[in-house]
């Protein structure tokens, strides 16, 4: 299952389960993988920013990747972003040998000019090998690296192994339209575009030409359904379902506590045993948990998948 430009659907950004003492919860890696696959996702993306990848040592990162790949039965993309290319190459080559479908590379925050960004990806490809398909992670809100459509066009054109854009610009609808226009004009070869930001704009991103989502909202099955509705032309059904979840999607998008919210709900859904983060991390206050519970209770009136989750 090697990643290519035809990838579509929902690639769930997986959390990394930890026990309360901060050790990797390998038992929950299995239940989490089963949960995502049971939700109907097309693939999984692990060791991303919301997967707390920088908190893992190299042995843990590889062990988690191999465990997920063995169990999932769907394509698995592994985040290999690192401060240096030696570590990036080591992890990328190792996870691909273990059966991963491709890797995801985020630009370091130090990049500022267009040429620096394009040059960085050229160096990254030279380091990991041009035989490994990779995903551009475009997340300027967090990484502070702004990639214009022209920059993405250059990266894709210069690197045949680039097959996907993880689009997390905000606002970013016009960027999707610009990239699809490049394709229609023949100035950009086709690539897969999957969107992030917790799914916050997925309804309209699909209409602008996205192929699906790559994000980690705690109801990935909702994302799956919205993508299916949109692709089949059921616009109102897609928006109605999305709108029912929007208050919880919005709450989960808060800077600083978003991952804590996501893990809290995933624990309630039985995906993971604990909502723990590895230090440094955040936890929800009793008031925040009560607010999430309230939102889950309201959601249950529109989506039965939230039923029974509103009380601790």
Secondary structure by P-SEA (a helix, b strand, c coil): ccccccccccccbbbbbbccccccaaaaaaaaaaaaaaaccccccccccccccccccaaaaaaaaaaaaaccccbbbbbbccccaaaaaaaaaaaaaacccbbbbbbccccccaaaaaaaaaaaaaaacccbbbbbbbccccccccccaaaaaaaaaaccccccccccccccaaaaaaaaaaaaaccccbbbbbbcccccaaaaaaaacccccccccccaaaaaaaaaaaaacaaaaaaaaaaaaaaaaaaaaccccaaaaaaaaaaaaccccccccccccccccaaaaaaaaaaaaaaaaccccccccccc
